[in-house]
Amino acid sequence: MPPTLLVVDDNKELLAVLTQLLEDSGYTVAGFPKGKPALEAARTMKPAVAILDVLLPDMMGHPLAEALRELHPNIPVIFMTGVFKGGKHAVDARVKFGTTHYFEKPFDAKKLIEAVQSLAPAAPSSAELRPTSDDFDLDLDIDVEGDDPMDPMELTGKIKVTGGGNISAELSGAALHAAAPRRGTPVSGQRPPPPPQDALNEAAARRGTRRGALGDTLPGLINAFYLAKETGELSVQKGNVKKVVYFEAGTPVFALSNLAADRFGQFLVRVGKIRPEQLEDVAVVARASGRRTGDVLVERGLLKETERLYYIGQQVKAVIYSLFGWEEGEFVLSFREKARGEAIKLDVHPGNLIIRGVKKLYKPDRLRRLAPPEERLIPSQQPAYALNELELEKWEGQLLLKVDGTITNAEVFAIAGRPEHQVQAFLVAMLGLSILEPRQ
């Protein structure tokens, strides 16, 4: 019988990530977003270890630890915190509450697992022994047409990439306007779409994964990878369209899509780098010779070798940004020792990625739903990021100081002196980063 762990954290996406990682490591996990239901459950179970967030919606982690000790005197306790940081807090937790480990967010989830294993060893889960390839990856090689029209997208003319050991480069170019794709544009290696099937279900059945409805969870899922400094994949499916974002140590580094409009050649058409008829000619040559579209474009003089990396980086950014426009679909989280081995990877701060994604792709009605005029917002006690990590405009930083729960969003719109949708997008982005939260 695997050891049972009690995990309590009100960040539902981080709780999902930690639950899956611990289950993959051979444990049974009882996860709760609040302290009181966790304490009630502990009356009828005997957890081997308790992993507690210090700040919970209904009670602090410290009295929860004390109450758990009354039920189970010898239970080891591990604290996590995004607020109470510094050596003094860790020392106090050990002295007053007998805490065995104290993790400050963001933290390396692997070290948390190692700490748990030192307290309650477990046999590896069978999920670790299953193969890591699945049909989801294979389907990414098949180009499909999406049912929903794609919106145009503005991309800043700056890309930062890393790769090949210590190589790091910041590439600059003109800002790009990625127009809505034209249907029917040829793509090299195009094949008919697969028969309808839920590839995410099949993938989840074959190895340890965590899945759910996408809805408005994308910022929270990205935050969860960052807070756990985790390496893995976030796979998203809507109909036959499938996209995967690859993370390394909590940072999104690459993305793939099976949507024809996301392919490199079509992306170059959408940003005006090449014409549709040029791509059609290149696609014929690429299919006949089995070469990549980019190689043929360089050979034909339509793309300089020095430009290729810049446009690939912009293409990857566009794939990730496009997911912010999805309100429907399903996601699967999967964790591997190493994310997909790409030679060149994006170097982008996840918090800034979320800000830009919300501003670019969230529609006005969605913004109104997430930041209704009558609601009051307050600074979050557990922000996912420090403000100095984020790229905020001057007016945004000044406005943030005035959002203190005493005024409604409608009043915030009025004092901002900016278009309402622009202010709404900023507030929704801050909610997505847990910088702000609704006043209860």
JOTA-V890858 format. One record per helix or strand. SS is the DSSP state (@ for helix, = for strand). FROM is the first residue (numbers start at 1). LEN is the number of residues. If there is no record, write none. Layout:
# JOTA-V890858
ss->(SS:SS)
from->(FROM:FROM)
len->(LEN:LEN)
This chain:
# JOTA-V890858
ss->(=:@:=:@:=:=:=:@:=:@:=:@:@:@:=:=:=:=:=:@:=:@:=:=:=:=:@:@:@:@:@:=:=:@:@:=:@:@:=:@:@:=)
from->(4:12:28:35:49:55:60:61:76:87:101:109:126:135:144:153:158:167:176:199:210:218:232:241:251:259:260:264:276:293:305:330:344:350:364:376:387:394:408:409:420:436)
len->(5:13:5:8:5:1:1:11:6:11:4:11:4:5:1:3:6:6:3:8:4:10:7:8:7:1:3:7:14:7:21:6:3:12:7:4:3:7:1:8:13:3)
